[in-house]
Amino acid sequence: MSSTVQNNTGTEYHNKRAADSECPLLLGGHRLMNEKIYKTMASSGAGSLALGIVVLVTGLVTGILMIVNGARLLKRKSEILI
């Protein structure tokens, strides 16, 4: 059920209560849409965290391999002919 209400500044707005809403997505006074958004944000955050960990580990492994290969090159620089 919708009603028109005036606030202190005199402007009108429509007041619609959740219990009177015609929306079928009500669950105990809370909308299912908010729950869907929460679940989507939670899974998105978990995916971002997992991707960040993978990128971090990949960067560390790549850096270590570069240091090891650089040390090998320096060790054998007298044997390298260009």
HTML snippet that shows the backbone in 3Dmol.js (N, CA, C, O; Angstrom):
<script src="https://3Dmol.org/build/3Dmol-min.js"></script>
<div id="view" style="width:600px;height:400px;position:relative"></div>
<script>
const pdb = `
ATOM      1  N   MET A   1       0.837  -1.161   0.000  1.00  0.00           N
ATOM      2  CA  MET A   1       0.000   0.000   0.000  1.00  0.00           C
ATOM      3  C   MET A   1       0.887   1.231   0.000  1.00  0.00           C
ATOM      4  O   MET A   1       1.803   1.336   0.816  1.00  0.00           O
ATOM      5  N   SER A   2       0.633   2.142  -0.886  1.00  0.00           N
ATOM      6  CA  SER A   2       1.456   3.319  -1.029  1.00  0.00           C
ATOM      7  C   SER A   2       0.707   4.537  -0.522  1.00  0.00           C
ATOM      8  O   SER A   2      -0.500   4.657  -0.734  1.00  0.00           O
ATOM      9  N   SER A   3       1.403   5.434   0.140  1.00  0.00           N
ATOM     10  CA  SER A   3       0.788   6.667   0.608  1.00  0.00           C
ATOM     11  C   SER A   3       1.734   7.820   0.336  1.00  0.00           C
ATOM     12  O   SER A   3       2.949   7.635   0.262  1.00  0.00           O
ATOM     13  N   THR A   4       1.174   9.008   0.187  1.00  0.00           N
ATOM     14  CA  THR A   4       1.983  10.191  -0.046  1.00  0.00           C
ATOM     15  C   THR A   4       2.152  10.923   1.268  1.00  0.00           C
ATOM     16  O   THR A   4       1.181  11.168   1.984  1.00  0.00           O
ATOM     17  N   VAL A   5       3.397  11.273   1.582  1.00  0.00           N
ATOM     18  CA  VAL A   5       3.717  11.911   2.850  1.00  0.00           C
ATOM     19  C   VAL A   5       4.515  13.170   2.555  1.00  0.00           C
ATOM     20  O   VAL A   5       5.305  13.204   1.611  1.00  0.00           O
ATOM     21  N   GLN A   6       4.305  14.222   3.375  1.00  0.00           N
ATOM     22  CA  GLN A   6       5.107  15.428   3.240  1.00  0.00           C
ATOM     23  C   GLN A   6       6.153  15.441   4.338  1.00  0.00           C
ATOM     24  O   GLN A   6       5.863  15.145   5.497  1.00  0.00           O
ATOM     25  N   ASN A   7       7.405  15.797   3.944  1.00  0.00           N
ATOM     26  CA  ASN A   7       8.436  15.911   4.969  1.00  0.00           C
ATOM     27  C   ASN A   7       8.504  17.356   5.448  1.00  0.00           C
ATOM     28  O   ASN A   7       7.653  18.161   5.073  1.00  0.00           O
ATOM     29  N   ASN A   8       9.493  17.705   6.266  1.00  0.00           N
ATOM     30  CA  ASN A   8       9.590  19.027   6.883  1.00  0.00           C
ATOM     31  C   ASN A   8       9.750  20.148   5.857  1.00  0.00           C
ATOM     32  O   ASN A   8       9.328  21.275   6.116  1.00  0.00           O
ATOM     33  N   THR A   9      10.341  19.868   4.718  1.00  0.00           N
ATOM     34  CA  THR A   9      10.555  20.913   3.719  1.00  0.00           C
ATOM     35  C   THR A   9       9.349  21.092   2.820  1.00  0.00           C
ATOM     36  O   THR A   9       9.356  21.972   1.959  1.00  0.00           O
ATOM     37  N   GLY A  10       8.331  20.300   2.989  1.00  0.00           N
ATOM     38  CA  GLY A  10       7.115  20.448   2.220  1.00  0.00           C
ATOM     39  C   GLY A  10       7.083  19.633   0.940  1.00  0.00           C
ATOM     40  O   GLY A  10       6.066  19.631   0.247  1.00  0.00           O
ATOM     41  N   THR A  11       8.167  18.940   0.604  1.00  0.00           N
ATOM     42  CA  THR A  11       8.168  18.117  -0.603  1.00  0.00           C
ATOM     43  C   THR A  11       7.487  16.789  -0.316  1.00  0.00           C
ATOM     44  O   THR A  11       7.591  16.244   0.783  1.00  0.00           O
ATOM     45  N   GLU A  12       6.799  16.286  -1.309  1.00  0.00           N
ATOM     46  CA  GLU A  12       6.081  15.034  -1.147  1.00  0.00           C
ATOM     47  C   GLU A  12       6.931  13.864  -1.622  1.00  0.00           C
ATOM     48  O   GLU A  12       7.708  13.989  -2.568  1.00  0.00           O
ATOM     49  N   TYR A  13       6.780  12.779  -0.984  1.00  0.00           N
ATOM     50  CA  TYR A  13       7.425  11.553  -1.429  1.00  0.00           C
ATOM     51  C   TYR A  13       6.498  10.387  -1.125  1.00  0.00           C
ATOM     52  O   TYR A  13       5.608  10.490  -0.281  1.00  0.00           O
ATOM     53  N   HIS A  14       6.712   9.301  -1.806  1.00  0.00           N
ATOM     54  CA  HIS A  14       5.867   8.128  -1.616  1.00  0.00           C
ATOM     55  C   HIS A  14       6.488   7.224  -0.574  1.00  0.00           C
ATOM     56  O   HIS A  14       7.676   6.908  -0.639  1.00  0.00           O
ATOM     57  N   ASN A  15       5.696   6.819   0.371  1.00  0.00           N
ATOM     58  CA  ASN A  15       6.153   5.963   1.460  1.00  0.00           C
ATOM     59  C   ASN A  15       5.593   4.569   1.220  1.00  0.00           C
ATOM     60  O   ASN A  15       4.379   4.378   1.167  1.00  0.00           O
ATOM     61  N   LYS A  16       6.487   3.600   1.077  1.00  0.00           N
ATOM     62  CA  LYS A  16       6.042   2.226   0.846  1.00  0.00           C
ATOM     63  C   LYS A  16       6.736   1.339   1.873  1.00  0.00           C
ATOM     64  O   LYS A  16       7.964   1.248   1.892  1.00  0.00           O
ATOM     65  N   ARG A  17       5.966   0.697   2.710  1.00  0.00           N
ATOM     66  CA  ARG A  17       6.540  -0.191   3.712  1.00  0.00           C
ATOM     67  C   ARG A  17       6.881  -1.531   3.095  1.00  0.00           C
ATOM     68  O   ARG A  17       6.258  -1.948   2.119  1.00  0.00           O
ATOM     69  N   ALA A  18       7.873  -2.210   3.662  1.00  0.00           N
ATOM     70  CA  ALA A  18       8.296  -3.505   3.129  1.00  0.00           C
ATOM     71  C   ALA A  18       7.187  -4.543   3.239  1.00  0.00           C
ATOM     72  O   ALA A  18       7.039  -5.385   2.353  1.00  0.00           O
ATOM     73  N   ALA A  19       6.409  -4.495   4.312  1.00  0.00           N
ATOM     74  CA  ALA A  19       5.336  -5.479   4.487  1.00  0.00           C
ATOM     75  C   ALA A  19       4.218  -5.258   3.478  1.00  0.00           C
ATOM     76  O   ALA A  19       3.524  -6.202   3.099  1.00  0.00           O
ATOM     77  N   ASP A  20       4.040  -4.009   3.040  1.00  0.00           N
ATOM     78  CA  ASP A  20       2.990  -3.697   2.084  1.00  0.00           C
ATOM     79  C   ASP A  20       3.480  -3.792   0.646  1.00  0.00           C
ATOM     80  O   ASP A  20       2.706  -3.587  -0.289  1.00  0.00           O
ATOM     81  N   SER A  21       4.734  -4.095   0.467  1.00  0.00           N
ATOM     82  CA  SER A  21       5.315  -4.117  -0.872  1.00  0.00           C
ATOM     83  C   SER A  21       4.701  -5.240  -1.699  1.00  0.00           C
ATOM     84  O   SER A  21       4.347  -6.300  -1.184  1.00  0.00           O
ATOM     85  N   GLU A  22       4.589  -4.979  -2.969  1.00  0.00           N
ATOM     86  CA  GLU A  22       4.053  -5.984  -3.875  1.00  0.00           C
ATOM     87  C   GLU A  22       5.160  -6.888  -4.410  1.00  0.00           C
ATOM     88  O   GLU A  22       4.903  -7.794  -5.203  1.00  0.00           O
ATOM     89  N   CYS A  23       6.371  -6.641  -3.980  1.00  0.00           N
ATOM     90  CA  CYS A  23       7.526  -7.411  -4.437  1.00  0.00           C
ATOM     91  C   CYS A  23       7.496  -8.803  -3.820  1.00  0.00           C
ATOM     92  O   CYS A  23       7.373  -8.920  -2.601  1.00  0.00           O
ATOM     93  N   PRO A  24       7.603  -9.867  -4.623  1.00  0.00           N
ATOM     94  CA  PRO A  24       7.551 -11.220  -4.075  1.00  0.00           C
ATOM     95  C   PRO A  24       8.863 -11.663  -3.425  1.00  0.00           C
ATOM     96  O   PRO A  24       8.961 -12.788  -2.934  1.00  0.00           O
ATOM     97  N   LEU A  25       9.865 -10.793  -3.421  1.00  0.00           N
ATOM     98  CA  LEU A  25      11.176 -11.186  -2.926  1.00  0.00           C
ATOM     99  C   LEU A  25      11.366 -10.839  -1.452  1.00  0.00           C
ATOM    100  O   LEU A  25      12.431 -10.365  -1.056  1.00  0.00           O
ATOM    101  N   LEU A  26      10.354 -11.070  -0.653  1.00  0.00           N
ATOM    102  CA  LEU A  26      10.443 -10.767   0.765  1.00  0.00           C
ATOM    103  C   LEU A  26      10.693 -12.042   1.562  1.00  0.00           C
ATOM    104  O   LEU A  26      10.101 -13.085   1.283  1.00  0.00           O
ATOM    105  N   LEU A  27      11.567 -11.953   2.547  1.00  0.00           N
ATOM    106  CA  LEU A  27      11.847 -13.091   3.407  1.00  0.00           C
ATOM    107  C   LEU A  27      12.069 -12.554   4.810  1.00  0.00           C
ATOM    108  O   LEU A  27      13.153 -12.059   5.120  1.00  0.00           O
ATOM    109  N   GLY A  28      11.068 -12.644   5.650  1.00  0.00           N
ATOM    110  CA  GLY A  28      11.205 -12.179   7.024  1.00  0.00           C
ATOM    111  C   GLY A  28      11.494 -10.693   7.111  1.00  0.00           C
ATOM    112  O   GLY A  28      12.222 -10.268   8.009  1.00  0.00           O
ATOM    113  N   GLY A  29      10.955  -9.897   6.220  1.00  0.00           N
ATOM    114  CA  GLY A  29      11.186  -8.460   6.234  1.00  0.00           C
ATOM    115  C   GLY A  29      12.431  -8.038   5.481  1.00  0.00           C
ATOM    116  O   GLY A  29      12.647  -6.841   5.294  1.00  0.00           O
ATOM    117  N   HIS A  30      13.255  -8.969   5.041  1.00  0.00           N
ATOM    118  CA  HIS A  30      14.468  -8.654   4.287  1.00  0.00           C
ATOM    119  C   HIS A  30      14.280  -9.109   2.854  1.00  0.00           C
ATOM    120  O   HIS A  30      13.656 -10.138   2.596  1.00  0.00           O
ATOM    121  N   ARG A  31      14.804  -8.365   1.954  1.00  0.00           N
ATOM    122  CA  ARG A  31      14.679  -8.733   0.551  1.00  0.00           C
ATOM    123  C   ARG A  31      15.730  -9.766   0.176  1.00  0.00           C
ATOM    124  O   ARG A  31      16.871  -9.705   0.632  1.00  0.00           O
ATOM    125  N   LEU A  32      15.332 -10.702  -0.651  1.00  0.00           N
ATOM    126  CA  LEU A  32      16.273 -11.710  -1.131  1.00  0.00           C
ATOM    127  C   LEU A  32      17.341 -11.089  -1.998  1.00  0.00           C
ATOM    128  O   LEU A  32      18.445 -11.623  -2.101  1.00  0.00           O
ATOM    129  N   MET A  33      17.027  -9.961  -2.630  1.00  0.00           N
ATOM    130  CA  MET A  33      18.003  -9.312  -3.496  1.00  0.00           C
ATOM    131  C   MET A  33      19.238  -8.896  -2.699  1.00  0.00           C
ATOM    132  O   MET A  33      20.359  -9.028  -3.189  1.00  0.00           O
ATOM    133  N   ASN A  34      19.046  -8.392  -1.470  1.00  0.00           N
ATOM    134  CA  ASN A  34      20.187  -8.019  -0.641  1.00  0.00           C
ATOM    135  C   ASN A  34      21.041  -9.235  -0.327  1.00  0.00           C
ATOM    136  O   ASN A  34      22.268  -9.143  -0.286  1.00  0.00           O
ATOM    137  N   GLU A  35      20.401 -10.364  -0.108  1.00  0.00           N
ATOM    138  CA  GLU A  35      21.144 -11.594   0.176  1.00  0.00           C
ATOM    139  C   GLU A  35      21.930 -12.040  -1.050  1.00  0.00           C
ATOM    140  O   GLU A  35      23.064 -12.503  -0.926  1.00  0.00           O
ATOM    141  N   LYS A  36      21.335 -11.905  -2.233  1.00  0.00           N
ATOM    142  CA  LYS A  36      22.035 -12.265  -3.468  1.00  0.00           C
ATOM    143  C   LYS A  36      23.234 -11.365  -3.685  1.00  0.00           C
ATOM    144  O   LYS A  36      24.304 -11.827  -4.083  1.00  0.00           O
ATOM    145  N   ILE A  37      23.054 -10.072  -3.421  1.00  0.00           N
ATOM    146  CA  ILE A  37      24.163  -9.128  -3.576  1.00  0.00           C
ATOM    147  C   ILE A  37      25.273  -9.467  -2.598  1.00  0.00           C
ATOM    148  O   ILE A  37      26.447  -9.449  -2.968  1.00  0.00           O
ATOM    149  N   TYR A  38      24.922  -9.778  -1.355  1.00  0.00           N
ATOM    150  CA  TYR A  38      25.914 -10.139  -0.346  1.00  0.00           C
ATOM    151  C   TYR A  38      26.695 -11.374  -0.774  1.00  0.00           C
ATOM    152  O   TYR A  38      27.921 -11.402  -0.661  1.00  0.00           O
ATOM    153  N   LYS A  39      25.994 -12.399  -1.266  1.00  0.00           N
ATOM    154  CA  LYS A  39      26.672 -13.626  -1.696  1.00  0.00           C
ATOM    155  C   LYS A  39      27.568 -13.364  -2.894  1.00  0.00           C
ATOM    156  O   LYS A  39      28.668 -13.911  -2.979  1.00  0.00           O
ATOM    157  N   THR A  40      27.103 -12.528  -3.825  1.00  0.00           N
ATOM    158  CA  THR A  40      27.907 -12.193  -4.992  1.00  0.00           C
ATOM    159  C   THR A  40      29.169 -11.451  -4.580  1.00  0.00           C
ATOM    160  O   THR A  40      30.256 -11.744  -5.079  1.00  0.00           O
ATOM    161  N   MET A  41      29.032 -10.497  -3.676  1.00  0.00           N
ATOM    162  CA  MET A  41      30.195  -9.741  -3.214  1.00  0.00           C
ATOM    163  C   MET A  41      31.163 -10.634  -2.451  1.00  0.00           C
ATOM    164  O   MET A  41      32.378 -10.481  -2.581  1.00  0.00           O
ATOM    165  N   ALA A  42      30.643 -11.559  -1.662  1.00  0.00           N
ATOM    166  CA  ALA A  42      31.509 -12.466  -0.902  1.00  0.00           C
ATOM    167  C   ALA A  42      32.299 -13.374  -1.833  1.00  0.00           C
ATOM    168  O   ALA A  42      33.495 -13.581  -1.633  1.00  0.00           O
ATOM    169  N   SER A  43      31.633 -13.918  -2.853  1.00  0.00           N
ATOM    170  CA  SER A  43      32.346 -14.793  -3.780  1.00  0.00           C
ATOM    171  C   SER A  43      33.328 -14.003  -4.633  1.00  0.00           C
ATOM    172  O   SER A  43      34.392 -14.511  -4.987  1.00  0.00           O
ATOM    173  N   SER A  44      32.983 -12.777  -4.963  1.00  0.00           N
ATOM    174  CA  SER A  44      33.892 -11.929  -5.727  1.00  0.00           C
ATOM    175  C   SER A  44      35.134 -11.596  -4.897  1.00  0.00           C
ATOM    176  O   SER A  44      36.252 -11.608  -5.411  1.00  0.00           O
ATOM    177  N   GLY A  45      34.934 -11.305  -3.637  1.00  0.00           N
ATOM    178  CA  GLY A  45      36.067 -11.018  -2.750  1.00  0.00           C
ATOM    179  C   GLY A  45      36.956 -12.230  -2.563  1.00  0.00           C
ATOM    180  O   GLY A  45      38.180 -12.101  -2.539  1.00  0.00           O
ATOM    181  N   ALA A  46      36.363 -13.404  -2.429  1.00  0.00           N
ATOM    182  CA  ALA A  46      37.148 -14.626  -2.274  1.00  0.00           C
ATOM    183  C   ALA A  46      37.939 -14.917  -3.544  1.00  0.00           C
ATOM    184  O   ALA A  46      39.093 -15.340  -3.475  1.00  0.00           O
ATOM    185  N   GLY A  47      37.326 -14.695  -4.696  1.00  0.00           N
ATOM    186  CA  GLY A  47      38.030 -14.904  -5.960  1.00  0.00           C
ATOM    187  C   GLY A  47      39.182 -13.939  -6.129  1.00  0.00           C
ATOM    188  O   GLY A  47      40.252 -14.326  -6.598  1.00  0.00           O
ATOM    189  N   SER A  48      38.977 -12.687  -5.752  1.00  0.00           N
ATOM    190  CA  SER A  48      40.045 -11.687  -5.838  1.00  0.00           C
ATOM    191  C   SER A  48      41.197 -12.033  -4.902  1.00  0.00           C
ATOM    192  O   SER A  48      42.365 -11.871  -5.256  1.00  0.00           O
ATOM    193  N   LEU A  49      40.865 -12.501  -3.725  1.00  0.00           N
ATOM    194  CA  LEU A  49      41.900 -12.894  -2.762  1.00  0.00           C
ATOM    195  C   LEU A  49      42.707 -14.071  -3.294  1.00  0.00           C
ATOM    196  O   LEU A  49      43.935 -14.070  -3.213  1.00  0.00           O
ATOM    197  N   ALA A  50      42.028 -15.066  -3.832  1.00  0.00           N
ATOM    198  CA  ALA A  50      42.720 -16.233  -4.381  1.00  0.00           C
ATOM    199  C   ALA A  50      43.621 -15.829  -5.553  1.00  0.00           C
ATOM    200  O   ALA A  50      44.757 -16.291  -5.655  1.00  0.00           O
ATOM    201  N   LEU A  51      43.110 -14.969  -6.430  1.00  0.00           N
ATOM    202  CA  LEU A  51      43.910 -14.521  -7.565  1.00  0.00           C
ATOM    203  C   LEU A  51      45.125 -13.728  -7.095  1.00  0.00           C
ATOM    204  O   LEU A  51      46.212 -13.865  -7.656  1.00  0.00           O
ATOM    205  N   GLY A  52      44.945 -12.906  -6.075  1.00  0.00           N
ATOM    206  CA  GLY A  52      46.063 -12.145  -5.520  1.00  0.00           C
ATOM    207  C   GLY A  52      47.140 -13.050  -4.941  1.00  0.00           C
ATOM    208  O   GLY A  52      48.330 -12.779  -5.106  1.00  0.00           O
ATOM    209  N   ILE A  53      46.743 -14.106  -4.275  1.00  0.00           N
ATOM    210  CA  ILE A  53      47.719 -15.051  -3.709  1.00  0.00           C
ATOM    211  C   ILE A  53      48.480 -15.757  -4.821  1.00  0.00           C
ATOM    212  O   ILE A  53      49.693 -15.939  -4.724  1.00  0.00           O
ATOM    213  N   VAL A  54      47.777 -16.156  -5.879  1.00  0.00           N
ATOM    214  CA  VAL A  54      48.428 -16.824  -7.011  1.00  0.00           C
ATOM    215  C   VAL A  54      49.434 -15.888  -7.668  1.00  0.00           C
ATOM    216  O   VAL A  54      50.544 -16.309  -7.991  1.00  0.00           O
ATOM    217  N   VAL A  55      49.064 -14.627  -7.871  1.00  0.00           N
ATOM    218  CA  VAL A  55      49.972 -13.655  -8.495  1.00  0.00           C
ATOM    219  C   VAL A  55      51.190 -13.415  -7.603  1.00  0.00           C
ATOM    220  O   VAL A  55      52.313 -13.314  -8.098  1.00  0.00           O
ATOM    221  N   LEU A  56      50.972 -13.324  -6.299  1.00  0.00           N
ATOM    222  CA  LEU A  56      52.076 -13.123  -5.360  1.00  0.00           C
ATOM    223  C   LEU A  56      53.056 -14.289  -5.403  1.00  0.00           C
ATOM    224  O   LEU A  56      54.266 -14.078  -5.483  1.00  0.00           O
ATOM    225  N   VAL A  57      52.552 -15.506  -5.351  1.00  0.00           N
ATOM    226  CA  VAL A  57      53.417 -16.691  -5.376  1.00  0.00           C
ATOM    227  C   VAL A  57      54.165 -16.774  -6.706  1.00  0.00           C
ATOM    228  O   VAL A  57      55.354 -17.091  -6.731  1.00  0.00           O
ATOM    229  N   THR A  58      53.470 -16.490  -7.813  1.00  0.00           N
ATOM    230  CA  THR A  58      54.114 -16.515  -9.127  1.00  0.00           C
ATOM    231  C   THR A  58      55.240 -15.490  -9.191  1.00  0.00           C
ATOM    232  O   THR A  58      56.312 -15.779  -9.722  1.00  0.00           O
ATOM    233  N   GLY A  59      55.007 -14.304  -8.658  1.00  0.00           N
ATOM    234  CA  GLY A  59      56.034 -13.264  -8.649  1.00  0.00           C
ATOM    235  C   GLY A  59      57.242 -13.669  -7.822  1.00  0.00           C
ATOM    236  O   GLY A  59      58.382 -13.450  -8.232  1.00  0.00           O
ATOM    237  N   LEU A  60      56.999 -14.258  -6.662  1.00  0.00           N
ATOM    238  CA  LEU A  60      58.117 -14.699  -5.812  1.00  0.00           C
ATOM    239  C   LEU A  60      58.944 -15.787  -6.495  1.00  0.00           C
ATOM    240  O   LEU A  60      60.173 -15.730  -6.494  1.00  0.00           O
ATOM    241  N   VAL A  61      58.270 -16.773  -7.074  1.00  0.00           N
ATOM    242  CA  VAL A  61      58.980 -17.868  -7.751  1.00  0.00           C
ATOM    243  C   VAL A  61      59.783 -17.327  -8.936  1.00  0.00           C
ATOM    244  O   VAL A  61      60.929 -17.728  -9.140  1.00  0.00           O
ATOM    245  N   THR A  62      59.194 -16.427  -9.712  1.00  0.00           N
ATOM    246  CA  THR A  62      59.894 -15.852 -10.854  1.00  0.00           C
ATOM    247  C   THR A  62      61.121 -15.069 -10.399  1.00  0.00           C
ATOM    248  O   THR A  62      62.187 -15.178 -11.004  1.00  0.00           O
ATOM    249  N   GLY A  63      60.976 -14.286  -9.341  1.00  0.00           N
ATOM    250  CA  GLY A  63      62.109 -13.523  -8.817  1.00  0.00           C
ATOM    251  C   GLY A  63      63.231 -14.419  -8.329  1.00  0.00           C
ATOM    252  O   GLY A  63      64.402 -14.144  -8.588  1.00  0.00           O
ATOM    253  N   ILE A  64      62.886 -15.483  -7.630  1.00  0.00           N
ATOM    254  CA  ILE A  64      63.911 -16.418  -7.133  1.00  0.00           C
ATOM    255  C   ILE A  64      64.632 -17.087  -8.293  1.00  0.00           C
ATOM    256  O   ILE A  64      65.856 -17.213  -8.275  1.00  0.00           O
ATOM    257  N   LEU A  65      63.873 -17.521  -9.312  1.00  0.00           N
ATOM    258  CA  LEU A  65      64.504 -18.150 -10.475  1.00  0.00           C
ATOM    259  C   LEU A  65      65.436 -17.181 -11.209  1.00  0.00           C
ATOM    260  O   LEU A  65      66.492 -17.588 -11.694  1.00  0.00           O
ATOM    261  N   MET A  66      65.053 -15.907 -11.291  1.00  0.00           N
ATOM    262  CA  MET A  66      65.916 -14.928 -11.950  1.00  0.00           C
ATOM    263  C   MET A  66      67.213 -14.717 -11.164  1.00  0.00           C
ATOM    264  O   MET A  66      68.285 -14.596 -11.757  1.00  0.00           O
ATOM    265  N   ILE A  67      67.118 -14.675  -9.845  1.00  0.00           N
ATOM    266  CA  ILE A  67      68.325 -14.515  -9.012  1.00  0.00           C
ATOM    267  C   ILE A  67      69.247 -15.725  -9.164  1.00  0.00           C
ATOM    268  O   ILE A  67      70.461 -15.569  -9.296  1.00  0.00           O
ATOM    269  N   VAL A  68      68.676 -16.928  -9.145  1.00  0.00           N
ATOM    270  CA  VAL A  68      69.474 -18.148  -9.281  1.00  0.00           C
ATOM    271  C   VAL A  68      70.159 -18.189 -10.643  1.00  0.00           C
ATOM    272  O   VAL A  68      71.349 -18.494 -10.725  1.00  0.00           O
ATOM    273  N   ASN A  69      69.425 -17.886 -11.711  1.00  0.00           N
ATOM    274  CA  ASN A  69      70.029 -17.908 -13.041  1.00  0.00           C
ATOM    275  C   ASN A  69      71.077 -16.811 -13.198  1.00  0.00           C
ATOM    276  O   ASN A  69      72.089 -17.023 -13.866  1.00  0.00           O
ATOM    277  N   GLY A  70      70.855 -15.649 -12.599  1.00  0.00           N
ATOM    278  CA  GLY A  70      71.868 -14.587 -12.639  1.00  0.00           C
ATOM    279  C   GLY A  70      73.131 -15.002 -11.906  1.00  0.00           C
ATOM    280  O   GLY A  70      74.235 -14.700 -12.360  1.00  0.00           O
ATOM    281  N   ALA A  71      72.987 -15.687 -10.783  1.00  0.00           N
ATOM    282  CA  ALA A  71      74.154 -16.160 -10.030  1.00  0.00           C
ATOM    283  C   ALA A  71      74.925 -17.206 -10.839  1.00  0.00           C
ATOM    284  O   ALA A  71      76.155 -17.224 -10.809  1.00  0.00           O
ATOM    285  N   ARG A  72      74.218 -18.069 -11.554  1.00  0.00           N
ATOM    286  CA  ARG A  72      74.894 -19.059 -12.404  1.00  0.00           C
ATOM    287  C   ARG A  72      75.678 -18.385 -13.517  1.00  0.00           C
ATOM    288  O   ARG A  72      76.805 -18.776 -13.823  1.00  0.00           O
ATOM    289  N   LEU A  73      75.073 -17.370 -14.120  1.00  0.00           N
ATOM    290  CA  LEU A  73      75.777 -16.650 -15.188  1.00  0.00           C
ATOM    291  C   LEU A  73      77.030 -15.964 -14.654  1.00  0.00           C
ATOM    292  O   LEU A  73      78.083 -16.019 -15.289  1.00  0.00           O
ATOM    293  N   LEU A  74      76.927 -15.324 -13.502  1.00  0.00           N
ATOM    294  CA  LEU A  74      78.105 -14.668 -12.929  1.00  0.00           C
ATOM    295  C   LEU A  74      79.186 -15.675 -12.556  1.00  0.00           C
ATOM    296  O   LEU A  74      80.376 -15.392 -12.695  1.00  0.00           O
ATOM    297  N   LYS A  75      78.778 -16.841 -12.085  1.00  0.00           N
ATOM    298  CA  LYS A  75      79.738 -17.870 -11.695  1.00  0.00           C
ATOM    299  C   LYS A  75      80.521 -18.378 -12.902  1.00  0.00           C
ATOM    300  O   LYS A  75      81.714 -18.664 -12.798  1.00  0.00           O
ATOM    301  N   ARG A  76      79.847 -18.490 -14.046  1.00  0.00           N
ATOM    302  CA  ARG A  76      80.478 -19.052 -15.246  1.00  0.00           C
ATOM    303  C   ARG A  76      80.824 -17.993 -16.289  1.00  0.00           C
ATOM    304  O   ARG A  76      80.974 -18.326 -17.464  1.00  0.00           O
ATOM    305  N   LYS A  77      80.952 -16.741 -15.895  1.00  0.00           N
ATOM    306  CA  LYS A  77      81.200 -15.700 -16.886  1.00  0.00           C
ATOM    307  C   LYS A  77      82.562 -15.859 -17.578  1.00  0.00           C
ATOM    308  O   LYS A  77      82.735 -15.398 -18.706  1.00  0.00           O
ATOM    309  N   SER A  78      83.503 -16.491 -16.930  1.00  0.00           N
ATOM    310  CA  SER A  78      84.805 -16.704 -17.570  1.00  0.00           C
ATOM    311  C   SER A  78      84.719 -17.770 -18.657  1.00  0.00           C
ATOM    312  O   SER A  78      85.559 -17.799 -19.556  1.00  0.00           O
ATOM    313  N   GLU A  79      83.725 -18.640 -18.592  1.00  0.00           N
ATOM    314  CA  GLU A  79      83.570 -19.700 -19.583  1.00  0.00           C
ATOM    315  C   GLU A  79      82.724 -19.275 -20.787  1.00  0.00           C
ATOM    316  O   GLU A  79      82.672 -19.990 -21.788  1.00  0.00           O
ATOM    317  N   ILE A  80      82.064 -18.119 -20.699  1.00  0.00           N
ATOM    318  CA  ILE A  80      81.162 -17.678 -21.751  1.00  0.00           C
ATOM    319  C   ILE A  80      81.950 -16.927 -22.819  1.00  0.00           C
ATOM    320  O   ILE A  80      82.671 -15.975 -22.517  1.00  0.00           O
ATOM    321  N   LEU A  81      81.807 -17.366 -24.079  1.00  0.00           N
ATOM    322  CA  LEU A  81      82.427 -16.712 -25.213  1.00  0.00           C
ATOM    323  C   LEU A  81      81.342 -16.077 -26.073  1.00  0.00           C
ATOM    324  O   LEU A  81      80.393 -16.750 -26.475  1.00  0.00           O
ATOM    325  N   ILE A  82      81.476 -14.802 -26.351  1.00  0.00           N
ATOM    326  CA  ILE A  82      80.505 -14.130 -27.199  1.00  0.00           C
ATOM    327  C   ILE A  82      81.160 -13.742 -28.506  1.00  0.00           C
ATOM    328  O   ILE A  82      80.511 -13.159 -29.374  1.00  0.00           O
TER     329      ILE A  82
END
`;
const viewer = $3Dmol.createViewer("view");
viewer.addModel(pdb, "pdb");
viewer.setStyle({}, {cartoon: {color: "spectrum"}});
viewer.zoomTo();
viewer.render();
</script>
